[in-house]
Amino acid sequence: MIFPLTIPDISLWLAVTAIILLVASELIFSFPEYSSRITLDKKLLRYCAVGCGLGFCVTVLMRMVGIP
């Protein structure tokens, strides 16, 4: 069975997701009057963003090493 997503596809998806989550978490942290009305765990959002960023770094390293 052929996996429909390649490493560059997953890398791009992780990069875009990390950027969106990091921007959202920074906006939430910078507006405390707005963030007080949102029931969202801000630290968990930031951890998810950092996790996606690390996943992106891993896929870039895989491409540099030569793993298809």
Secondary structure, DSSP 8 states (H G I E B T S, - for coil): ---S--HHHHHHHHHHHHHHHHHHHHHHHH-HHHHTT----HHHHHHHHHHHHHHHHHHHHHHHHT--
